[in-house]
Amino acid sequence: MRTLIQALKTKELRKKILFVLFIIIIYRIGSFIPTPGVDYNIVNECMAKIGSSTQENFIGLVNLFSGGAMLQLSIFALGVMPYITASIVVQLLRVVIPRFEALHKEGQSGEAKLTQYTRYLTIGLAVLQSTTILVTARSGALFNYQCDQVIPDGSVWNLVVMVLIMTGGTGFIMWMAELVTDKGIGQGMSILIFMSICSGFLPQLWEIGYGTNGTDGNWGKFAIVVSVLVVILIFVDFVELCQRRVPVQYTRRMIGRKMYGGSSTYLPLKINMSGVIPPIFASSILAIPTLIAQFGKSDQSWVKWINNNLANTTSVWYIALYALMIVFFCFFYTSITFNPDETADNMKQYGGFIPGIRAGNATSRYLTYVMNRLNTVGAVYLLFVALIPTVLIMALGLNAQLPFGGTTILIIAGVGLDTLRQAKAQTEQFQYTGFLLENVDHKEG
């Protein structure tokens, strides 16, 4: 709160905050503008039938990240999901394609090229995902076959126009996110995700206590859910800020007539290096059999097994597979984003070493050992956060999905902490405590 007040007192930061709010308003308005060719009245009826609960499968994640715009088939129906998927794919391709790894090592120019590839892939994924959503919406699978005729005109030309409009909406969202990053505060795409989640989070949370029309709610369950949510958010903030600081010592080197080096620093390693990626990957993969089962007959044995075990988030099979996939992707994604060999080579190149550990291969083995221990703790931490909604549903007997899940909590806490850190850093550029007179604030401009 103090950081926000100081930021609003500074003219430059106040302009940035107002610019971010302006982009958010445009983003939320676009989430309610229906795509031409969609019968909006039938869409509202479908939404009323299936309810406002959000399942943490692939469709639920896309709807979550779009702020509910996907199930409303608006022009921003895809939200930021294509960009997130493209960013993850480009990171994974660094292991497979040597050209991408070389661009990553080039620095700023290489990262700019990778960003350009990410934009192209985002547009391609937007075309693919918008086509899939429109086809499933027309067949009724998007709304669990509880309504049809969402798209009255099923001609090829009409579907092509709708795909182009949804793809253009994704490109516009990507452009707005980059504007927020350049001219605002925080990372633009993360802020848009944060606002999308919060737009549906608070109404669904209130519905637990108030109910649909004020009669079928339960304020006792509401108090329990809110208390658990606050405790989890505090716990997540604490863990996300935790670091394993590996000490690094740099040797002194004589360059010309000057002596360089000789300083001591540390290598900060987070407990949760993989972030929110493992729950997203796990829930998306588990949603694939459910999507396939929607195209089969309901009386077939394999369709019944999938609906009873994988479509139900409280089943033993779903919980077991979900937990195993989270642990696997926690180790897998961390091994891609953090390379001990590369880190050890960079330290050796600049004359750095870990006290008691020889430079080179020994340092790489030591960093691998430390990361394996941190990943074990991080995997347990992700399992704890991701499975809490399932435990609450089973303990409280909630029929609807909770308004928050493991992915939601991690995003809210992570984006909030990152944005506050950037706001505090920019605030300190314009307002700082004087070093000649104590307790005297000096302002620039």
C-alpha positions as CSV (number, residue, x, y, z in Angstrom):
1,M,0.0,0.0,0.0
2,R,2.8,2.4,0.8
3,T,4.5,1.7,-2.5
4,L,1.2,2.4,-4.3
5,I,0.7,5.7,-2.5
6,Q,4.3,6.8,-3.3
7,A,3.8,5.8,-7.0
8,L,0.6,7.8,-7.3
9,K,2.4,10.9,-5.8
10,T,4.9,10.7,-8.7
11,K,3.7,12.2,-12.0
12,E,5.6,9.8,-14.2
13,L,4.5,6.7,-12.4
14,R,0.9,8.0,-12.1
15,K,0.8,8.3,-15.9
16,K,2.0,4.7,-16.2
17,I,-0.6,3.4,-13.8
18,L,-3.4,5.3,-15.6
19,F,-2.1,3.9,-18.9
20,V,-2.2,0.3,-17.5
21,L,-5.8,0.9,-16.2
22,F,-6.8,2.2,-19.7
23,I,-5.5,-1.0,-21.4
24,I,-7.2,-3.2,-18.8
25,I,-10.6,-1.4,-19.5
26,I,-10.2,-1.9,-23.3
27,Y,-9.3,-5.6,-22.7
28,R,-12.3,-6.2,-20.5
29,I,-14.7,-4.4,-23.0
30,G,-13.4,-6.6,-25.8
31,S,-14.2,-9.7,-23.7
32,F,-17.9,-8.9,-23.9
33,I,-18.1,-8.1,-27.6
34,P,-19.5,-11.2,-29.3
35,T,-17.9,-12.5,-32.5
36,P,-20.1,-11.8,-35.6
37,G,-22.0,-14.9,-36.5
38,V,-22.7,-16.0,-32.9
39,D,-26.2,-16.1,-31.5
40,Y,-25.5,-14.2,-28.2
41,N,-28.9,-15.1,-26.7
42,I,-28.3,-18.8,-27.1
43,V,-24.8,-18.4,-25.7
44,N,-26.2,-16.8,-22.5
45,E,-28.7,-19.7,-22.2
46,C,-25.8,-22.2,-22.5
47,M,-23.8,-20.4,-19.9
48,A,-26.8,-20.5,-17.5
49,K,-27.2,-24.2,-18.1
50,I,-23.6,-25.2,-17.5
51,G,-23.1,-22.7,-14.6
52,S,-20.2,-20.4,-13.9
53,S,-17.8,-23.0,-12.5
54,T,-14.4,-23.3,-14.1
55,Q,-12.8,-26.6,-14.5
56,E,-9.0,-26.8,-14.5
57,N,-8.7,-28.7,-17.8
58,F,-7.7,-27.3,-21.2
59,I,-11.0,-25.6,-21.9
60,G,-11.2,-24.3,-18.3
61,L,-7.7,-22.9,-18.5
62,V,-8.4,-21.1,-21.8
63,N,-11.7,-19.7,-20.3
64,L,-9.8,-18.8,-17.1
65,F,-7.0,-16.9,-18.9
66,S,-9.6,-15.1,-21.2
67,G,-11.7,-13.9,-18.2
68,G,-14.7,-16.0,-19.3
69,A,-14.5,-14.6,-22.9
70,M,-14.0,-18.1,-24.5
71,L,-17.4,-19.6,-23.4
72,Q,-19.0,-16.3,-24.5
73,L,-17.4,-16.6,-27.9
74,S,-16.3,-13.0,-27.9
75,I,-13.7,-11.4,-30.1
76,F,-11.1,-11.9,-27.3
77,A,-12.2,-15.5,-26.8
78,L,-8.7,-17.0,-27.0
79,G,-7.3,-14.5,-24.5
80,V,-3.6,-14.8,-23.9
81,M,-3.5,-18.6,-24.1
82,P,-1.9,-18.8,-27.7
83,Y,0.9,-16.5,-26.6
84,I,1.6,-18.5,-23.4
85,T,1.6,-21.7,-25.4
86,A,3.9,-20.2,-28.1
87,S,6.3,-18.9,-25.4
88,I,6.5,-22.4,-23.8
89,V,7.0,-24.1,-27.1
90,V,9.8,-21.7,-28.1
91,Q,11.6,-22.4,-24.8
92,L,11.2,-26.2,-25.3
93,L,12.5,-26.0,-28.9
94,R,15.8,-24.6,-27.5
95,V,16.7,-28.1,-26.5
96,V,15.8,-29.6,-29.9
97,I,16.9,-26.8,-32.4
98,P,20.5,-25.6,-32.0
99,R,19.6,-22.4,-33.8
100,F,17.3,-21.3,-31.0
101,E,19.9,-22.1,-28.3
102,A,22.4,-20.0,-30.2
103,L,20.0,-17.1,-30.4
104,H,19.4,-17.4,-26.7
105,K,23.1,-17.0,-26.0
106,E,23.5,-14.0,-28.3
107,G,21.9,-11.7,-25.7
108,Q,19.4,-8.9,-26.5
109,S,19.5,-9.3,-30.3
110,G,18.9,-13.0,-30.1
111,E,16.1,-12.6,-27.6
112,A,14.4,-10.1,-30.0
113,K,14.6,-12.7,-32.8
114,L,13.1,-15.4,-30.5
115,T,10.3,-12.9,-29.6
116,Q,9.6,-12.5,-33.3
117,Y,9.3,-16.2,-33.7
118,T,7.0,-16.3,-30.7
119,R,4.7,-13.8,-32.3
120,Y,4.5,-15.8,-35.5
121,L,3.8,-19.0,-33.6
122,T,1.1,-17.2,-31.6
123,I,-0.8,-16.2,-34.7
124,G,-0.6,-19.8,-36.0
125,L,-1.8,-21.2,-32.8
126,A,-4.6,-18.6,-32.6
127,V,-5.9,-19.8,-36.1
128,L,-5.7,-23.4,-34.9
129,Q,-7.4,-22.8,-31.5
130,S,-10.1,-20.5,-32.9
131,T,-11.0,-23.1,-35.5
132,T,-11.2,-25.9,-32.8
133,I,-13.3,-23.7,-30.5
134,L,-15.8,-22.8,-33.3
135,V,-16.1,-26.4,-34.5
136,T,-16.7,-27.7,-31.0
137,A,-19.2,-24.9,-30.3
138,R,-21.1,-25.7,-33.5
139,S,-21.3,-29.4,-32.6
140,G,-22.3,-28.6,-29.0
141,A,-19.3,-30.3,-27.4
142,L,-18.0,-26.9,-26.0
143,F,-21.2,-26.7,-23.8
144,N,-21.3,-30.4,-22.9
145,Y,-24.1,-30.9,-25.5
146,Q,-26.6,-29.0,-23.4
147,C,-27.4,-26.6,-26.2
148,D,-27.0,-26.2,-30.0
149,Q,-27.4,-23.7,-32.8
150,V,-24.9,-21.4,-31.2
151,I,-23.6,-20.6,-34.7
152,P,-26.7,-20.6,-36.9
153,D,-24.8,-20.0,-40.2
154,G,-22.3,-22.9,-40.5
155,S,-21.0,-22.0,-44.0
156,V,-17.3,-22.1,-44.7
157,W,-17.1,-18.4,-45.4
158,N,-18.8,-17.5,-42.1
159,L,-16.5,-19.7,-40.1
160,V,-13.4,-18.3,-41.9
161,V,-14.5,-14.7,-41.1
162,M,-15.0,-15.7,-37.4
163,V,-11.6,-17.4,-37.3
164,L,-9.9,-14.2,-38.7
165,I,-11.7,-12.0,-36.2
166,M,-10.7,-14.2,-33.2
167,T,-7.1,-14.4,-34.5
168,G,-7.1,-10.6,-34.9
169,G,-8.3,-10.2,-31.4
170,T,-5.4,-12.4,-30.2
171,G,-2.9,-10.2,-32.1
172,F,-4.5,-7.1,-30.6
173,I,-4.2,-8.5,-27.1
174,M,-0.5,-9.3,-27.7
175,W,0.1,-5.7,-28.9
176,M,-1.6,-4.3,-25.9
177,A,0.5,-6.5,-23.6
178,E,3.7,-5.3,-25.2
179,L,2.5,-1.7,-24.7
180,V,2.0,-2.3,-21.0
181,T,5.4,-3.8,-20.7
182,D,7.1,-0.8,-22.6
183,K,5.0,2.1,-21.2
184,G,3.4,0.8,-18.0
185,I,4.4,-1.0,-14.9
186,G,4.9,-4.8,-14.8
187,Q,4.9,-7.5,-17.4
188,G,2.0,-6.8,-19.7
189,M,0.9,-10.4,-20.5
190,S,1.0,-11.3,-16.8
191,I,-1.1,-8.3,-15.8
192,L,-3.8,-9.2,-18.4
193,I,-3.8,-12.8,-17.1
194,F,-4.1,-11.5,-13.5
195,M,-7.1,-9.3,-14.4
196,S,-8.8,-12.1,-16.4
197,I,-8.6,-14.4,-13.4
198,C,-9.8,-11.7,-10.9
199,S,-12.8,-10.8,-13.1
200,G,-14.4,-14.2,-12.5
201,F,-12.7,-15.0,-9.2
202,L,-14.6,-12.6,-6.9
203,P,-18.1,-13.2,-8.2
204,Q,-17.7,-17.0,-8.0
205,L,-16.2,-16.7,-4.5
206,W,-19.2,-14.5,-3.4
207,E,-21.6,-17.1,-4.9
208,I,-20.5,-19.7,-2.3
209,G,-21.9,-17.6,0.5
210,Y,-24.7,-15.7,-1.2
211,G,-25.9,-18.4,-3.6
212,T,-27.6,-18.0,-6.9
213,N,-30.5,-15.8,-5.7
214,G,-29.6,-15.3,-2.0
215,T,-31.3,-18.5,-0.7
216,D,-29.0,-21.5,-1.5
217,G,-25.7,-20.1,-0.2
218,N,-23.7,-21.1,2.9
219,W,-21.8,-18.4,4.7
220,G,-20.0,-20.9,6.9
221,K,-18.4,-22.6,3.9
222,F,-17.7,-19.1,2.5
223,A,-15.7,-18.2,5.7
224,I,-13.8,-21.4,5.5
225,V,-12.9,-21.0,1.9
226,V,-11.8,-17.4,2.3
227,S,-9.7,-18.3,5.4
228,V,-8.0,-21.1,3.6
229,L,-7.4,-18.9,0.5
230,V,-5.7,-16.2,2.7
231,V,-3.5,-18.7,4.4
232,I,-2.5,-20.3,1.1
233,L,-1.7,-16.9,-0.5
234,I,0.6,-16.0,2.5
235,F,2.3,-19.4,2.2
236,V,2.7,-19.1,-1.6
237,D,4.2,-15.6,-1.2
238,F,6.6,-16.8,1.4
239,V,7.8,-19.8,-0.7
240,E,8.0,-17.8,-3.9
241,L,10.4,-15.3,-2.2
242,C,12.6,-18.0,-0.7
243,Q,16.0,-18.6,-2.3
244,R,18.9,-21.0,-1.9
245,R,21.8,-18.6,-2.2
246,V,24.9,-20.5,-3.4
247,P,28.0,-18.4,-2.5
248,V,30.3,-17.4,-5.5
249,Q,33.8,-16.0,-5.1
250,Y,35.5,-14.1,-8.0
251,T,39.3,-14.2,-8.2
252,R,41.4,-11.0,-8.7
253,R,42.7,-10.4,-12.2
254,M,45.3,-7.9,-13.4
255,I,44.1,-6.2,-16.7
256,G,46.6,-3.6,-17.8
257,R,47.5,-1.6,-14.7
258,K,44.2,-2.2,-12.9
259,M,43.1,-5.0,-10.6
260,Y,39.6,-6.4,-11.2
261,G,37.6,-9.0,-9.3
262,G,38.0,-10.2,-5.8
263,S,34.3,-9.7,-4.9
264,S,32.0,-12.1,-3.2
265,T,28.4,-12.7,-4.4
266,Y,25.8,-15.5,-4.5
267,L,23.8,-17.4,-7.1
268,P,20.1,-17.1,-6.2
269,L,18.1,-20.4,-6.9
270,K,14.4,-20.4,-6.3
271,I,12.6,-23.3,-4.6
272,N,10.0,-23.3,-7.4
273,M,12.0,-22.7,-10.6
274,S,9.3,-24.1,-12.8
275,G,6.6,-21.6,-11.7
276,V,3.1,-22.4,-12.8
277,I,4.0,-24.5,-15.8
278,P,3.7,-28.0,-14.2
279,P,0.0,-27.6,-13.2
280,I,-0.9,-26.1,-16.6
281,F,0.8,-29.0,-18.5
282,A,-0.7,-31.7,-16.2
283,S,-4.2,-30.4,-16.4
284,S,-4.0,-29.8,-20.2
285,I,-2.8,-33.3,-20.9
286,L,-5.4,-34.9,-18.6
287,A,-8.1,-32.9,-20.5
288,I,-7.2,-34.6,-23.9
289,P,-8.9,-37.9,-23.1
290,T,-12.0,-36.0,-21.9
291,L,-12.2,-34.1,-25.1
292,I,-11.8,-37.3,-27.2
293,A,-14.5,-39.0,-25.1
294,Q,-17.0,-36.2,-26.0
295,F,-17.0,-37.5,-29.6
296,G,-17.8,-41.1,-28.6
297,K,-21.1,-42.7,-27.6
298,S,-22.0,-42.3,-23.9
299,D,-22.9,-46.0,-23.5
300,Q,-19.4,-47.2,-24.5
301,S,-17.3,-48.7,-21.8
302,W,-14.2,-46.5,-22.5
303,V,-16.2,-43.3,-22.5
304,K,-17.8,-44.2,-19.2
305,W,-14.4,-45.0,-17.7
306,I,-13.0,-41.6,-18.8
307,N,-16.0,-39.7,-17.6
308,N,-15.9,-41.4,-14.2
309,N,-12.2,-41.2,-13.6
310,L,-10.5,-38.5,-15.7
311,A,-13.4,-36.0,-16.1
312,N,-14.0,-36.1,-12.3
313,T,-11.2,-34.1,-10.6
314,T,-11.9,-35.8,-7.2
315,S,-11.4,-39.4,-8.5
316,V,-8.4,-41.4,-7.4
317,W,-7.1,-41.9,-10.9
318,Y,-7.2,-38.2,-11.7
319,I,-5.5,-37.2,-8.5
320,A,-2.8,-39.8,-8.9
321,L,-2.0,-39.0,-12.6
322,Y,-2.2,-35.2,-11.8
323,A,0.3,-35.6,-9.0
324,L,2.7,-37.7,-11.1
325,M,2.6,-35.3,-14.0
326,I,3.2,-32.3,-11.8
327,V,6.3,-33.9,-10.3
328,F,7.6,-34.9,-13.8
329,F,7.1,-31.5,-15.4
330,C,8.6,-29.8,-12.3
331,F,11.9,-31.6,-12.9
332,F,11.6,-31.5,-16.7
333,Y,10.9,-27.8,-17.2
334,T,13.5,-26.8,-14.6
335,S,16.2,-28.8,-16.5
336,I,15.3,-26.8,-19.6
337,T,15.2,-23.3,-18.1
338,F,18.3,-23.8,-15.9
339,N,21.4,-25.4,-17.4
340,P,24.1,-26.3,-14.7
341,D,26.8,-26.8,-17.4
342,E,26.2,-23.4,-18.9
343,T,26.2,-21.7,-15.5
344,A,29.4,-23.4,-14.5
345,D,31.1,-22.4,-17.8
346,N,30.0,-18.8,-17.3
347,M,31.4,-18.7,-13.8
348,K,34.7,-20.2,-14.9
349,Q,35.0,-17.8,-17.8
350,Y,34.7,-14.8,-15.5
351,G,36.9,-16.3,-12.8
352,G,34.2,-17.3,-10.4
353,F,34.0,-20.4,-8.3
354,I,32.0,-21.8,-5.4
355,P,34.1,-22.0,-2.2
356,G,35.2,-25.6,-1.6
357,I,34.2,-26.7,-5.2
358,R,36.5,-26.9,-8.1
359,A,35.6,-24.9,-11.2
360,G,34.2,-26.7,-14.3
361,N,32.6,-30.1,-14.1
362,A,32.7,-30.3,-10.3
363,T,30.7,-27.0,-10.1
364,S,28.2,-28.4,-12.6
365,R,27.7,-31.6,-10.6
366,Y,27.3,-29.5,-7.4
367,L,24.6,-27.3,-9.0
368,T,22.8,-30.3,-10.3
369,Y,22.8,-31.8,-6.8
370,V,21.4,-28.6,-5.3
371,M,18.7,-28.2,-8.0
372,N,17.6,-31.8,-7.6
373,R,17.0,-31.2,-3.8
374,L,15.2,-27.9,-4.5
375,N,13.1,-29.5,-7.2
376,T,12.0,-32.2,-4.7
377,V,10.8,-29.5,-2.3
378,G,9.3,-27.5,-5.1
379,A,7.4,-30.5,-6.4
380,V,5.9,-31.2,-2.9
381,Y,5.0,-27.5,-2.6
382,L,3.2,-27.5,-6.0
383,L,1.4,-30.7,-5.1
384,F,0.2,-29.1,-1.8
385,V,-1.1,-26.0,-3.6
386,A,-2.6,-27.8,-6.6
387,L,-4.5,-30.4,-4.6
388,I,-6.0,-28.0,-2.0
389,P,-9.1,-27.3,-4.1
390,T,-9.8,-31.0,-4.5
391,V,-9.5,-31.5,-0.7
392,L,-11.9,-28.6,0.0
393,I,-14.5,-29.9,-2.5
394,M,-14.4,-33.3,-0.9
395,A,-14.4,-32.0,2.7
396,L,-17.1,-29.3,2.3
397,G,-19.2,-31.2,-0.2
398,L,-19.2,-28.3,-2.7
399,N,-21.0,-29.4,-5.9
400,A,-19.4,-26.7,-8.0
401,Q,-15.7,-26.2,-8.7
402,L,-14.1,-23.7,-6.4
403,P,-13.4,-20.3,-7.9
404,F,-9.7,-20.8,-7.2
405,G,-7.3,-23.7,-8.0
406,G,-3.6,-24.3,-7.7
407,T,-3.0,-22.6,-11.0
408,T,-5.1,-19.6,-10.0
409,I,-3.3,-19.1,-6.7
410,L,0.2,-19.4,-8.2
411,I,-0.6,-16.8,-10.9
412,I,-2.3,-14.3,-8.5
413,A,0.6,-14.5,-6.0
414,G,3.4,-14.6,-8.6
415,V,2.1,-11.7,-10.7
416,G,1.2,-9.6,-7.7
417,L,4.7,-10.0,-6.2
418,D,6.5,-9.3,-9.5
419,T,4.4,-6.2,-10.2
420,L,4.9,-4.8,-6.7
421,R,8.7,-5.4,-7.0
422,Q,8.8,-3.5,-10.3
423,A,6.6,-0.7,-8.9
424,K,8.9,-0.3,-5.9
425,A,12.0,-0.3,-8.1
426,Q,10.6,2.5,-10.3
427,T,9.3,4.4,-7.3
428,E,12.8,4.5,-5.8
429,Q,14.1,6.1,-9.0
430,F,12.1,9.2,-8.3
431,Q,11.9,9.2,-4.5
432,Y,14.7,8.3,-2.1
433,T,15.9,9.0,1.4
434,G,18.6,11.5,1.6
435,F,22.0,10.4,2.9
436,L,23.0,13.7,4.4
437,L,19.9,14.3,6.5
438,E,18.0,11.3,8.0
439,N,14.3,10.9,7.6
440,V,14.2,13.5,4.8
441,D,12.8,12.5,1.5
442,H,14.2,14.0,-1.8
443,K,12.1,14.0,-4.9
444,E,13.3,14.2,-8.5
445,G,11.8,17.0,-10.6
